[in-house]
């Protein structure tokens, strides 16, 4: 069994180091973000250097860092937001990379060992058995340890999720330590497990789960809220004395929130912006900023009233409100300002 102690200590030291500099005057967002993204690679290569599982070391460190972001999110909001977006991007890229490598390896195995594979169905039987054992283990875990221990909940827990990504990563990490024949066998077994984990829930969930009516109409509801919100923002401009040029630009920006601007109107705005190198005067730029802030404030007030009077789902309002705050940051934030 791998001793997790050294990795827990290392993860805690790295976390303390990051948090110290976040709260110091020496904090640099780009350097801190880069260090945060490189942390799992550092831990992985260090673990592999001392000949223990790098995957397990990263998982252990992840458990230590699990609550770090939640308890330090306001210490450096720009850094936190950038870090979250980069982590989400890297997660998608690396998850996809695992399956791309897996697909390439599988294609090579099928080409070079097609006679062996199709001459025996041992790999298929083992894959089905492994998938069945995984279902049983997850079902028992849900019945024993998950708060809602009902049978149906346990089945949903056991069937949910595509299995195999972490196992594939661990398999590739020991590729040089096992024979090529065994490695190929494990890969095709994993293929069976992954395909079953995608197909079986797709079929069974249609019978186990009720239709979520709110989810079916959510897209329409979000579009309606956004449309009414932008309408409120545009109406609020009528109370302001704006020059025609500024008013047209602000209305265009607000309509962009609901993607109502046509491609033709985009090219008109683009041509006007590039043709007029000087752009708006300094006075007009301030006028544009005030108009946008006034309109965005009216939109936020509209969302607040929806929430206050329970006229829309909190999740829907939160999603739109977060987009609105990001749009507002493009107007206000001096480091990200696009005016």
C-alpha positions as CSV (number, residue, x, y, z in Angstrom):
1,X,0.0,0.0,0.0
2,X,1.3,3.5,-0.9
3,X,2.0,5.7,2.0
4,X,0.1,8.9,1.5
5,X,1.8,10.8,4.3
6,X,4.6,12.4,2.3
7,X,2.3,13.6,-0.4
8,X,-0.2,15.1,2.1
9,X,2.7,17.0,3.7
10,X,4.0,18.1,0.3
11,X,0.6,19.2,-0.9
12,X,0.0,21.1,2.3
13,X,3.4,22.9,2.0
14,X,2.6,23.9,-1.6
15,X,-0.8,25.2,-0.6
16,X,0.6,27.2,2.3
17,X,3.3,28.6,0.0
18,X,0.7,29.7,-2.6
19,X,-1.6,31.2,0.1
20,X,1.3,33.1,1.7
21,X,2.1,34.9,-1.5
22,X,-1.5,35.5,-2.5
23,X,-1.8,37.6,0.7
24,X,1.5,39.3,0.3
25,X,2.5,42.4,-1.6
26,X,4.8,40.3,-3.8
27,X,1.8,38.4,-5.4
28,X,1.9,38.4,-9.2
29,X,-1.2,36.9,-10.8
30,X,0.5,35.4,-13.8
31,X,3.2,33.7,-11.8
32,X,0.8,32.4,-9.2
33,X,-1.6,31.0,-11.8
34,X,1.3,29.3,-13.6
35,X,2.6,27.8,-10.4
36,X,-1.0,26.6,-9.5
37,X,-1.3,24.9,-12.9
38,X,2.1,23.3,-12.7
39,X,1.5,21.9,-9.1
40,X,-0.1,18.6,-10.2
41,X,2.7,18.0,-12.7
42,X,5.3,18.7,-10.1
43,X,3.7,16.3,-7.7
44,X,3.3,13.6,-10.4
45,X,6.9,13.7,-11.6
46,X,8.2,13.8,-8.0
47,X,6.1,10.7,-7.2
48,X,7.3,8.9,-10.3
49,X,10.9,9.8,-9.5
50,X,10.7,8.0,-6.2
51,X,8.9,5.1,-7.9
52,X,5.4,5.4,-6.5
53,X,2.1,6.1,-8.4
54,X,2.0,9.6,-9.7
55,X,-1.8,9.3,-10.2
56,X,-2.5,8.4,-6.6
57,X,-0.2,11.2,-5.4
58,X,-2.1,13.8,-7.5
59,X,-5.5,12.4,-6.2
60,X,-4.1,12.7,-2.6
61,X,-2.9,16.3,-3.2
62,X,-6.3,17.1,-4.8
63,X,-8.1,16.1,-1.6
64,X,-5.8,18.4,0.4
65,X,-6.4,21.3,-2.0
66,X,-10.2,20.6,-2.3
67,X,-11.3,23.4,0.0
68,X,-8.4,25.8,-0.7
69,X,-10.2,27.7,-3.5
70,X,-13.4,28.0,-1.6
71,X,-11.7,29.6,1.4
72,X,-9.5,32.0,-0.5
73,X,-11.7,33.1,-3.5
74,X,-11.9,36.8,-2.4
75,X,-8.3,37.3,-1.5
76,X,-7.4,37.9,-5.2
77,X,-10.6,37.7,-7.4
78,X,-8.9,38.3,-10.7
79,X,-6.4,35.5,-10.0
80,X,-9.2,33.2,-8.8
81,X,-11.4,33.8,-11.9
82,X,-8.5,33.3,-14.3
83,X,-7.4,30.2,-12.4
84,X,-10.8,28.6,-12.6
85,X,-11.2,29.3,-16.3
86,X,-7.7,27.9,-17.1
87,X,-8.3,24.8,-14.9
88,X,-11.6,24.1,-16.7
89,X,-9.8,24.5,-20.0
90,X,-6.9,22.2,-19.1
91,X,-9.3,19.6,-17.6
92,X,-11.2,19.4,-20.9
93,X,-8.0,19.3,-22.9
94,X,-6.3,16.7,-20.8
95,X,-9.4,14.5,-20.5
96,X,-9.7,14.6,-24.3
97,X,-6.0,13.9,-24.7
98,X,-6.3,10.7,-22.7
99,X,-9.0,9.3,-25.0
100,X,-7.2,10.5,-28.1
101,X,-4.1,8.5,-27.0
102,X,-6.4,5.7,-26.1
103,X,-8.0,5.7,-29.5
104,X,-4.7,5.7,-31.3
105,X,-3.4,2.8,-29.2
106,X,-6.6,0.8,-29.7
107,X,-6.4,1.3,-33.5
108,X,-2.9,0.0,-33.5
109,X,-3.8,-3.0,-31.4
110,X,-6.8,-3.9,-33.6
111,X,-4.6,-3.7,-36.7
112,X,-1.6,-5.6,-35.4
113,X,-3.5,-8.2,-33.2
114,X,-6.8,-8.5,-35.0
115,X,-6.5,-12.3,-35.5
116,X,-5.7,-12.9,-31.8
117,X,-8.5,-10.6,-30.6
118,X,-11.2,-12.0,-32.8
119,X,-10.0,-15.6,-32.4
120,X,-10.8,-15.4,-28.7
121,X,-13.5,-13.5,-26.8
122,X,-11.6,-13.6,-23.4
123,X,-11.1,-9.8,-23.5
124,X,-14.8,-9.3,-24.0
125,X,-15.8,-11.6,-21.2
126,X,-13.2,-10.0,-18.8
127,X,-14.4,-6.5,-19.8
128,X,-18.1,-7.4,-19.0
129,X,-17.1,-9.0,-15.7
130,X,-15.0,-6.0,-14.7
131,X,-17.8,-3.6,-15.6
132,X,-20.2,-5.8,-13.5
133,X,-17.9,-5.8,-10.5
134,X,-17.6,-2.0,-10.8
135,X,-21.4,-1.7,-10.7
136,X,-21.6,-4.0,-7.6
137,X,-18.9,-2.1,-5.8
138,X,-20.4,1.3,-6.5
139,X,-23.9,0.0,-5.6
140,X,-22.7,-1.3,-2.2
141,X,-20.8,1.9,-1.5
142,X,-24.0,3.9,-2.2
143,X,-26.1,1.7,0.0
144,X,-23.7,1.8,2.9
145,X,-22.1,5.3,2.8
146,X,-24.2,7.7,0.7
147,X,-26.7,9.6,2.8
148,X,-29.7,8.6,0.7
149,X,-29.4,4.8,0.9
150,X,-32.4,3.9,-1.1
151,X,-32.1,1.2,-3.7
152,X,-33.0,3.4,-6.7
153,X,-30.5,6.0,-5.6
154,X,-27.8,3.4,-5.3
155,X,-28.5,2.1,-8.8
156,X,-28.3,5.6,-10.2
157,X,-25.1,6.2,-8.4
158,X,-23.6,2.9,-9.7
159,X,-24.7,3.4,-13.3
160,X,-23.8,7.1,-13.5
161,X,-20.6,8.4,-15.1
162,X,-18.2,7.2,-17.8
163,X,-15.7,4.8,-16.1
164,X,-12.2,4.4,-17.3
165,X,-10.3,7.7,-17.6
166,X,-8.3,7.4,-14.4
167,X,-7.8,3.7,-15.0
168,X,-6.5,4.4,-18.5
169,X,-4.1,7.0,-17.1
170,X,-2.8,4.5,-14.6
171,X,-2.5,1.8,-17.3
172,X,-0.4,4.1,-19.5
173,X,1.7,5.0,-16.5
174,X,2.8,1.4,-16.1
175,X,3.1,0.6,-19.9
176,X,6.9,0.2,-19.6
177,X,6.6,-2.1,-16.6
178,X,4.4,-4.8,-18.1
179,X,4.7,-6.9,-21.3
180,X,3.3,-5.6,-24.5
181,X,0.8,-8.5,-24.7
182,X,-0.6,-7.7,-21.2
183,X,-0.8,-4.0,-22.0
184,X,-2.7,-4.6,-25.2
185,X,-5.1,-6.9,-23.3
186,X,-5.7,-4.4,-20.6
187,X,-6.4,-1.7,-23.2
188,X,-9.1,-3.7,-25.0
189,X,-10.7,-4.7,-21.7
190,X,-10.8,-1.0,-20.8
191,X,-12.4,-0.4,-24.1
192,X,-15.3,-2.7,-23.2
193,X,-15.7,-1.1,-19.8
194,X,-15.8,2.4,-21.2
195,X,-18.3,1.5,-24.0
196,X,-20.5,-0.3,-21.5
197,X,-20.4,2.6,-19.1
198,X,-21.7,4.8,-21.9
199,X,-24.3,2.5,-23.5
200,X,-25.9,0.9,-20.4
201,X,-26.8,4.1,-18.5
202,X,-28.1,5.7,-21.8
203,X,-30.6,2.8,-22.1
204,X,-31.5,2.2,-18.5
205,X,-31.8,5.9,-17.4
206,X,-34.8,6.3,-19.8
207,X,-36.6,3.8,-17.5
208,X,-35.2,4.8,-14.2
209,X,-35.4,8.6,-14.4
210,X,-38.4,10.8,-14.7
211,X,-38.6,13.5,-17.3
212,X,-37.4,16.8,-16.0
213,X,-39.9,19.3,-17.3
214,X,-37.9,22.3,-16.0
215,X,-34.8,21.1,-17.9
216,X,-36.7,20.8,-21.2
217,X,-38.0,24.4,-21.0
218,X,-34.8,25.9,-19.5
219,X,-33.3,27.1,-22.7
220,X,-36.6,28.9,-23.6
221,X,-36.9,30.3,-20.1
222,X,-33.3,31.6,-20.2
223,X,-33.8,33.2,-23.6
224,X,-37.0,34.9,-22.3
225,X,-35.3,36.3,-19.1
226,X,-32.4,37.6,-21.2
227,X,-34.7,39.3,-23.7
228,X,-36.8,41.0,-21.0
229,X,-33.6,42.0,-19.1
230,X,-32.0,43.6,-22.2
231,X,-35.3,45.3,-23.0
232,X,-35.2,46.9,-19.5
233,X,-31.6,48.0,-20.1
234,X,-32.4,49.7,-23.4
235,X,-35.5,51.3,-22.0
236,X,-33.4,52.8,-19.2
237,X,-31.4,54.7,-21.8
238,X,-34.4,56.8,-22.7
239,X,-34.0,58.7,-19.5
240,X,-30.4,59.7,-20.4
241,X,-29.3,62.6,-22.7
242,X,-27.0,60.7,-25.1
243,X,-25.5,61.6,-28.4
244,X,-26.8,59.5,-31.3
245,X,-23.4,57.9,-31.9
246,X,-23.0,56.8,-28.3
247,X,-26.6,55.6,-28.0
248,X,-26.3,53.5,-31.1
249,X,-23.1,51.8,-29.8
250,X,-24.6,51.2,-26.4
251,X,-27.7,49.7,-27.8
252,X,-25.6,47.5,-30.1
253,X,-23.6,46.2,-27.0
254,X,-26.7,45.5,-25.0
255,X,-28.4,43.6,-27.9
256,X,-25.2,41.5,-28.2
257,X,-26.2,40.0,-24.8
258,X,-29.0,38.2,-26.5
259,X,-27.2,37.8,-29.8
260,X,-29.8,39.8,-31.7
261,X,-27.3,41.7,-33.8
262,X,-27.0,40.4,-37.3
263,X,-23.7,39.6,-39.1
264,X,-24.4,42.6,-41.3
265,X,-24.7,45.0,-38.3
266,X,-21.5,43.5,-36.8
267,X,-19.6,44.4,-40.0
268,X,-21.1,47.9,-40.0
269,X,-19.9,48.4,-36.4
270,X,-16.5,46.9,-37.2
271,X,-16.0,49.1,-40.3
272,X,-17.1,52.2,-38.4
273,X,-14.6,51.4,-35.5
274,X,-11.7,50.6,-37.8
275,X,-12.4,53.5,-40.2
276,X,-12.4,56.0,-37.4
277,X,-9.0,55.5,-35.9
278,X,-9.5,58.0,-33.2
279,X,-12.7,56.3,-32.1
280,X,-15.0,58.2,-29.7
281,X,-13.7,61.4,-28.1
282,X,-12.7,61.2,-24.4
283,X,-15.9,62.9,-23.5
284,X,-18.0,60.4,-25.6
285,X,-16.0,57.5,-24.1
286,X,-17.0,58.6,-20.6
287,X,-20.6,59.0,-21.8
288,X,-20.6,55.5,-23.2
289,X,-19.3,54.1,-20.0
290,X,-21.9,55.8,-17.9
291,X,-24.7,54.8,-20.3
292,X,-23.6,51.1,-20.1
293,X,-23.3,51.2,-16.4
294,X,-26.8,52.7,-16.1
295,X,-28.3,50.1,-18.5
296,X,-26.5,47.2,-16.8
297,X,-27.7,48.5,-13.4
298,X,-31.3,48.4,-14.7
299,X,-30.7,44.8,-15.9
300,X,-29.4,43.8,-12.5
301,X,-32.3,45.4,-10.8
302,X,-34.7,43.5,-13.1
303,X,-33.0,40.2,-12.2
304,X,-33.1,41.1,-8.5
305,X,-36.9,41.7,-8.7
306,X,-37.4,38.3,-10.4
307,X,-35.5,36.6,-7.6
308,X,-37.2,38.6,-4.9
309,X,-40.7,37.8,-6.2
310,X,-39.8,34.2,-7.1
311,X,-40.8,34.7,-10.7
312,X,-37.9,32.6,-12.1
313,X,-35.6,29.8,-11.1
314,X,-32.7,30.8,-8.9
315,X,-30.3,28.7,-11.0
316,X,-31.5,30.5,-14.2
317,X,-31.1,33.9,-12.6
318,X,-27.7,33.1,-11.1
319,X,-26.4,32.0,-14.5
320,X,-27.6,35.2,-16.3
321,X,-26.5,37.4,-13.4
322,X,-22.9,36.0,-13.5
323,X,-22.7,36.7,-17.2
324,X,-24.0,40.2,-16.5
325,X,-21.3,40.8,-13.9
326,X,-18.6,39.6,-16.3
327,X,-19.9,42.0,-18.9
328,X,-19.8,44.8,-16.3
329,X,-16.2,43.9,-15.5
330,X,-15.3,44.6,-19.2
331,X,-16.6,48.1,-18.7
332,X,-15.1,48.8,-15.2
333,X,-12.0,46.7,-14.6
334,X,-9.0,48.9,-15.5
335,X,-6.9,45.7,-16.3
336,X,-9.6,44.2,-18.6
337,X,-11.4,47.3,-19.8
338,X,-12.5,47.2,-23.4
339,X,-13.8,50.7,-23.8
